[in-house]
Amino acid sequence: MVNQTATTATAIAAAAAAALSAALPANAADPIPGSQAVKNVVLVHGAFADGSGWKGVYDNLTKRGYRVTIVQNPLTSLGDDVAATRRALERQDGPAILVGHSWGGTVITEAGIDAKVAGLVYVSALSPDAGETTAQQYEGFAPTSEFVIETTKDGFGYVSPEKFKAGFAHDVSDADVALMRDSQVPINMSAFGTKLENAAWRTKPSWAVIATEDKAFDQAMLIHMAERINAKITKVSASHALFMTQPKIVADTIDQAAKAVSAKNR
């Protein structure tokens, strides 16, 4: 009788688990197929931050089976950041999706001509053309009063501590915002005046994730840049820190890019 009861209980539990599984949506982090050609992802952070902000995206993608590399930009010049990204690309064992947030978009636009780059993903990111500077992208668009940069005597910029939460990460907890604010990596402001030599988006397929509550850029500017590069656009309700606060949306877009270029190159 005890054995029969245990067996019945086990059967009921199994049936309940099966029913629950059927009711739930498919796992967004299902493993990528072994036949997929693009399995590498290189993530490039923007100004005032470092690579640790990509942790949520990293965790999501690695669970799917992607090999993810995070670039640590020195933020001392465009050339230095591009060089750091190229070093990361050299270490890839096959084609890769190159991803940039904010200033990182400028970096991947220049570095993305690398033969290993199969596609580009812009995460609320800048995308100048060859011969243009990053600063030129702001011309003709509304100023961002809540995103205030303070410049040091030697020409490096920080986001104003008083404006950091409102301008950079209003949807991040106060504790996490404090850490982000106090661990800022300043950028050499002269980098914004450096002309690009190449524009990878002219020859590589592009995707864009745009934060609709981004206070670092005018929304019209983000849409204009994404449309100009013919990117496939995804919008998400988030702050400029969407690379941290919306890791699933960002990872899903990267996954879509990898699958699309893999299918195209079969």
BALUM-101588 format. One record per residue (C-alpha): residue in one letter; x, y, z. Coordinates in nm, 4 decimals, padded with zeros to 6 digits. Layout:
N
<res:a | c1:X | c2:Y | c3:Z> .
...
***
This chain:
266
<res:m | c1:00.0000 | c2:00.0000 | c3:00.0000> .
<res:v | c1:00.2859 | c2:00.2384 | c3:00.0876> .
<res:n | c1:00.4542 | c2:00.1691 | c3:-00.2474> .
<res:q | c1:00.1260 | c2:00.2196 | c3:-00.4348> .
<res:t | c1:00.0701 | c2:00.5526 | c3:-00.2554> .
<res:a | c1:00.4220 | c2:00.6684 | c3:-00.3364> .
<res:t | c1:00.3771 | c2:00.5682 | c3:-00.6980> .
<res:t | c1:00.0467 | c2:00.7553 | c3:-00.7190> .
<res:a | c1:00.1999 | c2:01.0653 | c3:-00.5598> .
<res:t | c1:00.4887 | c2:01.0540 | c3:-00.8038> .
<res:a | c1:00.2512 | c2:01.0249 | c3:-01.0985> .
<res:i | c1:00.0439 | c2:01.3204 | c3:-00.9750> .
<res:a | c1:00.3579 | c2:01.5322 | c3:-00.9273> .
<res:a | c1:00.4818 | c2:01.4432 | c3:-01.2754> .
<res:a | c1:00.1453 | c2:01.5300 | c3:-01.4293> .
<res:a | c1:00.1376 | c2:01.8629 | c3:-01.2449> .
<res:a | c1:00.4879 | c2:01.9471 | c3:-01.3591> .
<res:a | c1:00.3994 | c2:01.8632 | c3:-01.7180> .
<res:a | c1:00.0882 | c2:02.0794 | c3:-01.7033> .
<res:l | c1:00.2827 | c2:02.3702 | c3:-01.5559> .
<res:s | c1:00.5502 | c2:02.3342 | c3:-01.8195> .
<res:a | c1:00.2908 | c2:02.3389 | c3:-02.0976> .
<res:a | c1:00.1333 | c2:02.6536 | c3:-01.9538> .
<res:l | c1:00.4593 | c2:02.8455 | c3:-01.9397> .
<res:p | c1:00.6084 | c2:03.0205 | c3:-02.2435> .
<res:a | c1:00.9088 | c2:02.8680 | c3:-02.4156> .
<res:n | c1:01.2376 | c2:02.9382 | c3:-02.2427> .
<res:a | c1:01.3881 | c2:03.2539 | c3:-02.3921> .
<res:a | c1:01.7338 | c2:03.1195 | c3:-02.3144> .
<res:d | c1:01.7040 | c2:02.7914 | c3:-02.5003> .
<res:p | c1:02.0466 | c2:02.6658 | c3:-02.6119> .
<res:i | c1:02.1560 | c2:02.7717 | c3:-02.9577> .
<res:p | c1:02.1765 | c2:02.4923 | c3:-03.2155> .
<res:g | c1:02.5145 | c2:02.3358 | c3:-03.2692> .
<res:s | c1:02.4888 | c2:02.4129 | c3:-03.6391> .
<res:q | c1:02.4606 | c2:02.7892 | c3:-03.5816> .
<res:a | c1:02.7563 | c2:02.9612 | c3:-03.7485> .
<res:v | c1:02.7766 | c2:03.2689 | c3:-03.5240> .
<res:k | c1:02.8329 | c2:03.1768 | c3:-03.1613> .
<res:n | c1:03.0603 | c2:03.4591 | c3:-03.0481> .
<res:v | c1:02.9534 | c2:03.7948 | c3:-02.9042> .
<res:v | c1:03.1767 | c2:04.0915 | c3:-02.8186> .
<res:l | c1:03.0284 | c2:04.3584 | c3:-02.5892> .
<res:v | c1:03.1620 | c2:04.7160 | c3:-02.5840> .
<res:h | c1:03.0579 | c2:04.9520 | c3:-02.3044> .
<res:g | c1:03.0110 | c2:05.3252 | c3:-02.3313> .
<res:a | c1:03.1483 | c2:05.6301 | c3:-02.1539> .
<res:f | c1:03.1251 | c2:05.6744 | c3:-01.7761> .
<res:a | c1:03.0891 | c2:05.2968 | c3:-01.7259> .
<res:d | c1:03.2882 | c2:04.9757 | c3:-01.7508> .
<res:g | c1:03.2291 | c2:04.6239 | c3:-01.8733> .
<res:s | c1:03.0728 | c2:04.4972 | c3:-01.5506> .
<res:g | c1:02.7416 | c2:04.6569 | c3:-01.6481> .
<res:w | c1:02.7002 | c2:04.3875 | c3:-01.9129> .
<res:k | c1:02.6701 | c2:04.1091 | c3:-01.6500> .
<res:g | c1:02.2993 | c2:04.0456 | c3:-01.7067> .
<res:v | c1:02.3440 | c2:04.0272 | c3:-02.0837> .
<res:y | c1:02.6539 | c2:03.8105 | c3:-02.0390> .
<res:d | c1:02.4710 | c2:03.5659 | c3:-01.8120> .
<res:n | c1:02.1743 | c2:03.5418 | c3:-02.0478> .
<res:l | c1:02.3847 | c2:03.4782 | c3:-02.3571> .
<res:t | c1:02.6274 | c2:03.2329 | c3:-02.2006> .
<res:k | c1:02.3326 | c2:03.0243 | c3:-02.0763> .
<res:r | c1:02.2217 | c2:02.9980 | c3:-02.4388> .
<res:g | c1:02.5645 | c2:02.8722 | c3:-02.5383> .
<res:y | c1:02.7269 | c2:03.1869 | c3:-02.6737> .
<res:r | c1:03.0925 | c2:03.2642 | c3:-02.6106> .
<res:v | c1:03.0883 | c2:03.6212 | c3:-02.4793> .
<res:t | c1:03.3817 | c2:03.8593 | c3:-02.4516> .
<res:i | c1:03.3539 | c2:04.1946 | c3:-02.2736> .
<res:v | c1:03.5847 | c2:04.4770 | c3:-02.3808> .
<res:q | c1:03.7207 | c2:04.7128 | c3:-02.1160> .
<res:n | c1:03.7558 | c2:05.0455 | c3:-02.2953> .
<res:p | c1:04.0249 | c2:05.2772 | c3:-02.1579> .
<res:l | c1:03.8132 | c2:05.5731 | c3:-02.2756> .
<res:t | c1:04.1309 | c2:05.7708 | c3:-02.3391> .
<res:s | c1:04.0723 | c2:05.8152 | c3:-02.7135> .
<res:l | c1:03.8716 | c2:05.6661 | c3:-02.9969> .
<res:g | c1:04.1882 | c2:05.5001 | c3:-03.1251> .
<res:d | c1:04.2580 | c2:05.3373 | c3:-02.7883> .
<res:d | c1:03.9044 | c2:05.2047 | c3:-02.7550> .
<res:v | c1:03.9043 | c2:05.0701 | c3:-03.1105> .
<res:a | c1:04.2382 | c2:04.9007 | c3:-03.0425> .
<res:a | c1:04.0957 | c2:04.7353 | c3:-02.7286> .
<res:t | c1:03.8001 | c2:04.6086 | c3:-02.9304> .
<res:r | c1:04.0214 | c2:04.4787 | c3:-03.2090> .
<res:r | c1:04.2276 | c2:04.2850 | c3:-02.9550> .
<res:a | c1:03.9086 | c2:04.1197 | c3:-02.8338> .
<res:l | c1:03.8047 | c2:04.0366 | c3:-03.1899> .
<res:e | c1:04.1423 | c2:03.8783 | c3:-03.2590> .
<res:r | c1:04.0722 | c2:03.6299 | c3:-02.9797> .
<res:q | c1:03.7469 | c2:03.5051 | c3:-03.1324> .
<res:d | c1:03.7498 | c2:03.1559 | c3:-03.2844> .
<res:g | c1:03.4966 | c2:03.2454 | c3:-03.5516> .
<res:p | c1:03.2472 | c2:03.5103 | c3:-03.6646> .
<res:a | c1:03.1036 | c2:03.7396 | c3:-03.3974> .
<res:i | c1:02.8241 | c2:03.9848 | c3:-03.3278> .
<res:l | c1:02.9767 | c2:04.3143 | c3:-03.2141> .
<res:v | c1:02.7640 | c2:04.5115 | c3:-02.9675> .
<res:g | c1:02.8058 | c2:04.8689 | c3:-02.8457> .
<res:h | c1:02.6243 | c2:05.0815 | c3:-02.5884> .
<res:s | c1:02.6182 | c2:05.4614 | c3:-02.6222> .
<res:w | c1:02.9773 | c2:05.5743 | c3:-02.7011> .
<res:g | c1:03.0475 | c2:05.2073 | c3:-02.7656> .
<res:g | c1:02.8437 | c2:05.2517 | c3:-03.0824> .
<res:t | c1:03.1067 | c2:05.4844 | c3:-03.2213> .
<res:v | c1:03.3716 | c2:05.2299 | c3:-03.1294> .
<res:i | c1:03.1996 | c2:04.9367 | c3:-03.3012> .
<res:t | c1:03.1291 | c2:05.1523 | c3:-03.6072> .
<res:e | c1:03.5045 | c2:05.1949 | c3:-03.6537> .
<res:a | c1:03.6202 | c2:04.8540 | c3:-03.5313> .
<res:g | c1:03.3366 | c2:04.6608 | c3:-03.6967> .
<res:i | c1:03.5048 | c2:04.6457 | c3:-04.0364> .
<res:d | c1:03.7050 | c2:04.3544 | c3:-03.8946> .
<res:a | c1:03.6514 | c2:04.0408 | c3:-04.1024> .
<res:k | c1:03.5310 | c2:03.8470 | c3:-03.7968> .
<res:v | c1:03.2366 | c2:04.0824 | c3:-03.7401> .
<res:a | c1:02.9199 | c2:03.9330 | c3:-03.8895> .
<res:g | c1:02.6735 | c2:04.1896 | c3:-03.7555> .
<res:l | c1:02.6391 | c2:04.4962 | c3:-03.5352> .
<res:v | c1:02.4014 | c2:04.5704 | c3:-03.2481> .
<res:y | c1:02.3599 | c2:04.9292 | c3:-03.1281> .
<res:v | c1:02.2197 | c2:04.9637 | c3:-02.7744> .
<res:s | c1:02.0985 | c2:05.3249 | c3:-02.7457> .
<res:a | c1:02.4220 | c2:05.3926 | c3:-02.9272> .
<res:l | c1:02.5937 | c2:05.6408 | c3:-03.1540> .
<res:s | c1:02.6627 | c2:05.5514 | c3:-03.5165> .
<res:p | c1:02.8627 | c2:05.8170 | c3:-03.7048> .
<res:d | c1:02.9541 | c2:05.7809 | c3:-04.0699> .
<res:a | c1:03.3085 | c2:05.7759 | c3:-04.2048> .
<res:g | c1:03.4457 | c2:06.1294 | c3:-04.1985> .
<res:e | c1:03.2069 | c2:06.2353 | c3:-03.9217> .
<res:t | c1:03.2714 | c2:06.2941 | c3:-03.5526> .
<res:t | c1:03.0626 | c2:06.1721 | c3:-03.2637> .
<res:a | c1:02.9850 | c2:06.5313 | c3:-03.1668> .
<res:q | c1:02.8264 | c2:06.5958 | c3:-03.5050> .
<res:q | c1:02.5549 | c2:06.3403 | c3:-03.4303> .
<res:y | c1:02.3992 | c2:06.5792 | c3:-03.1787> .
<res:e | c1:02.3618 | c2:06.8681 | c3:-03.4219> .
<res:g | c1:02.0037 | c2:06.9677 | c3:-03.4916> .
<res:f | c1:01.8563 | c2:06.7706 | c3:-03.2020> .
<res:a | c1:01.7172 | c2:06.8814 | c3:-02.8670> .
<res:p | c1:01.9633 | c2:06.9256 | c3:-02.5794> .
<res:t | c1:01.9512 | c2:06.6816 | c3:-02.2890> .
<res:s | c1:01.9086 | c2:06.8956 | c3:-01.9793> .
<res:e | c1:01.9073 | c2:06.6016 | c3:-01.7391> .
<res:f | c1:02.2311 | c2:06.4529 | c3:-01.8738> .
<res:v | c1:02.5034 | c2:06.6885 | c3:-01.7538> .
<res:i | c1:02.8747 | c2:06.6284 | c3:-01.8108> .
<res:e | c1:03.1359 | c2:06.7924 | c3:-01.5913> .
<res:t | c1:03.4843 | c2:06.8273 | c3:-01.7423> .
<res:t | c1:03.8102 | c2:06.8127 | c3:-01.5472> .
<res:k | c1:04.1069 | c2:07.0435 | c3:-01.6044> .
<res:d | c1:04.2787 | c2:06.7777 | c3:-01.8156> .
<res:g | c1:03.9774 | c2:06.7336 | c3:-02.0410> .
<res:f | c1:03.8039 | c2:06.4224 | c3:-01.9058> .
<res:g | c1:03.4291 | c2:06.4127 | c3:-01.8547> .
<res:y | c1:03.2096 | c2:06.2704 | c3:-01.5780> .
<res:v | c1:02.8319 | c2:06.2681 | c3:-01.5505> .
<res:s | c1:02.7325 | c2:06.5176 | c3:-01.2814> .
<res:p | c1:02.6803 | c2:06.3269 | c3:-00.9542> .
<res:e | c1:02.3688 | c2:06.5313 | c3:-00.8795> .
<res:k | c1:02.2195 | c2:06.4465 | c3:-01.2195> .
<res:f | c1:02.3455 | c2:06.0892 | c3:-01.2515> .
<res:k | c1:02.0271 | c2:05.9047 | c3:-01.1547> .
<res:a | c1:01.7923 | c2:06.1286 | c3:-01.3526> .
<res:g | c1:02.0150 | c2:06.1481 | c3:-01.6577> .
<res:f | c1:02.1735 | c2:05.8038 | c3:-01.6760> .
<res:a | c1:01.9830 | c2:05.5434 | c3:-01.4773> .
<res:h | c1:01.6477 | c2:05.6513 | c3:-01.3311> .
<res:d | c1:01.5215 | c2:05.2899 | c3:-01.3376> .
<res:v | c1:01.8134 | c2:05.1519 | c3:-01.1339> .
<res:s | c1:01.7950 | c2:05.1084 | c3:-00.7558> .
<res:d | c1:01.9440 | c2:05.3848 | c3:-00.5420> .
<res:a | c1:02.2137 | c2:05.1500 | c3:-00.4121> .
<res:d | c1:02.3207 | c2:05.0442 | c3:-00.7613> .
<res:v | c1:02.3041 | c2:05.4017 | c3:-00.8899> .
<res:a | c1:02.5346 | c2:05.5119 | c3:-00.6091> .
<res:l | c1:02.7904 | c2:05.2488 | c3:-00.7092> .
<res:m | c1:02.7643 | c2:05.3420 | c3:-01.0774> .
<res:r | c1:02.7942 | c2:05.7121 | c3:-00.9978> .
<res:d | c1:03.0954 | c2:05.6693 | c3:-00.7709> .
<res:s | c1:03.2797 | c2:05.4229 | c3:-00.9979> .
<res:q | c1:03.2462 | c2:05.6246 | c3:-01.3187> .
<res:v | c1:03.5175 | c2:05.5809 | c3:-01.5800> .
<res:p | c1:03.5715 | c2:05.9280 | c3:-01.7285> .
<res:i | c1:03.6123 | c2:05.9736 | c3:-02.1015> .
<res:n | c1:03.8614 | c2:06.1989 | c3:-02.2753> .
<res:m | c1:03.6208 | c2:06.4543 | c3:-02.4214> .
<res:s | c1:03.8455 | c2:06.5057 | c3:-02.7240> .
<res:a | c1:03.7310 | c2:06.1594 | c3:-02.8429> .
<res:f | c1:03.3975 | c2:06.3116 | c3:-02.9415> .
<res:g | c1:03.5794 | c2:06.5349 | c3:-03.1891> .
<res:t | c1:03.7696 | c2:06.2552 | c3:-03.3644> .
<res:k | c1:03.6606 | c2:06.1762 | c3:-03.7203> .
<res:l | c1:03.5927 | c2:05.8151 | c3:-03.8052> .
<res:e | c1:03.7837 | c2:05.6530 | c3:-04.0883> .
<res:n | c1:03.5323 | c2:05.3722 | c3:-04.1406> .
<res:a | c1:03.1625 | c2:05.3034 | c3:-04.0951> .
<res:a | c1:03.1080 | c2:04.9300 | c3:-04.0533> .
<res:w | c1:02.7298 | c2:04.9654 | c3:-04.0746> .
<res:r | c1:02.7665 | c2:05.0455 | c3:-04.4448> .
<res:t | c1:02.8703 | c2:04.6862 | c3:-04.5133> .
<res:k | c1:02.7492 | c2:04.4908 | c3:-04.2074> .
<res:p | c1:02.3842 | c2:04.4233 | c3:-04.1096> .
<res:s | c1:02.2754 | c2:04.6210 | c3:-03.8052> .
<res:w | c1:02.0235 | c2:04.6035 | c3:-03.5213> .
<res:a | c1:01.9317 | c2:04.8751 | c3:-03.2714> .
<res:v | c1:01.7737 | c2:04.8637 | c3:-02.9260> .
<res:i | c1:01.6425 | c2:05.2052 | c3:-02.8267> .
<res:a | c1:01.5477 | c2:05.3047 | c3:-02.4712> .
<res:t | c1:01.2361 | c2:05.5181 | c3:-02.4953> .
<res:e | c1:01.3128 | c2:05.6960 | c3:-02.1662> .
<res:d | c1:01.6767 | c2:05.7647 | c3:-02.2513> .
<res:k | c1:01.7802 | c2:06.1064 | c3:-02.1168> .
<res:a | c1:02.1319 | c2:06.1017 | c3:-02.2625> .
<res:f | c1:02.0041 | c2:06.1430 | c3:-02.6183> .
<res:d | c1:01.7070 | c2:06.3090 | c3:-02.7809> .
<res:q | c1:01.4688 | c2:06.0324 | c3:-02.8943> .
<res:a | c1:01.4570 | c2:06.1841 | c3:-03.2411> .
<res:m | c1:01.8353 | c2:06.1542 | c3:-03.2558> .
<res:l | c1:01.8303 | c2:05.7853 | c3:-03.1625> .
<res:i | c1:01.5632 | c2:05.7078 | c3:-03.4211> .
<res:h | c1:01.7435 | c2:05.9113 | c3:-03.6880> .
<res:m | c1:02.0721 | c2:05.7287 | c3:-03.6309> .
<res:a | c1:01.9096 | c2:05.3843 | c3:-03.6303> .
<res:e | c1:01.7106 | c2:05.4538 | c3:-03.9454> .
<res:r | c1:02.0105 | c2:05.5996 | c3:-04.1252> .
<res:i | c1:02.2074 | c2:05.2784 | c3:-04.0774> .
<res:n | c1:01.9025 | c2:05.0729 | c3:-04.1812> .
<res:a | c1:01.8990 | c2:04.8930 | c3:-03.8465> .
<res:k | c1:01.6225 | c2:04.6584 | c3:-03.7373> .
<res:i | c1:01.4826 | c2:04.8559 | c3:-03.4432> .
<res:t | c1:01.3536 | c2:04.7313 | c3:-03.1078> .
<res:k | c1:01.2174 | c2:04.9837 | c3:-02.8580> .
<res:v | c1:01.2022 | c2:04.9232 | c3:-02.4847> .
<res:s | c1:01.0832 | c2:05.1350 | c3:-02.1919> .
<res:a | c1:01.4093 | c2:05.2010 | c3:-02.0095> .
<res:s | c1:01.6713 | c2:05.4577 | c3:-01.9158> .
<res:h | c1:02.0110 | c2:05.5043 | c3:-02.0800> .
<res:a | c1:02.1248 | c2:05.2167 | c3:-01.8572> .
<res:l | c1:01.9147 | c2:04.9651 | c3:-02.0547> .
<res:f | c1:02.2245 | c2:04.7455 | c3:-02.0997> .
<res:m | c1:02.1828 | c2:04.6774 | c3:-01.7261> .
<res:t | c1:01.8092 | c2:04.7083 | c3:-01.6699> .
<res:q | c1:01.6845 | c2:04.5269 | c3:-01.9804> .
<res:p | c1:01.9350 | c2:04.2430 | c3:-02.0280> .
<res:k | c1:01.6777 | c2:04.0027 | c3:-02.1753> .
<res:i | c1:01.5639 | c2:04.2446 | c3:-02.4465> .
<res:v | c1:01.9242 | c2:04.3244 | c3:-02.5347> .
<res:a | c1:02.0264 | c2:03.9572 | c3:-02.5305> .
<res:d | c1:01.7240 | c2:03.8607 | c3:-02.7404> .
<res:t | c1:01.8234 | c2:04.1171 | c3:-03.0031> .
<res:i | c1:02.1809 | c2:03.9902 | c3:-03.0097> .
<res:d | c1:02.0486 | c2:03.6358 | c3:-03.0455> .
<res:q | c1:01.8235 | c2:03.7445 | c3:-03.3334> .
<res:a | c1:02.1204 | c2:03.9080 | c3:-03.5055> .
<res:a | c1:02.3367 | c2:03.5977 | c3:-03.4650> .
<res:k | c1:02.0645 | c2:03.3698 | c3:-03.5978> .
<res:a | c1:01.9855 | c2:03.6007 | c3:-03.8912> .
<res:v | c1:02.3424 | c2:03.6289 | c3:-04.0146> .
<res:s | c1:02.3977 | c2:03.2562 | c3:-03.9580> .
<res:a | c1:02.0955 | c2:03.1720 | c3:-04.1725> .
<res:k | c1:02.1966 | c2:03.4182 | c3:-04.4430> .
<res:n | c1:02.5466 | c2:03.2744 | c3:-04.4712> .
<res:r | c1:02.4483 | c2:02.9064 | c3:-04.4947> .
***
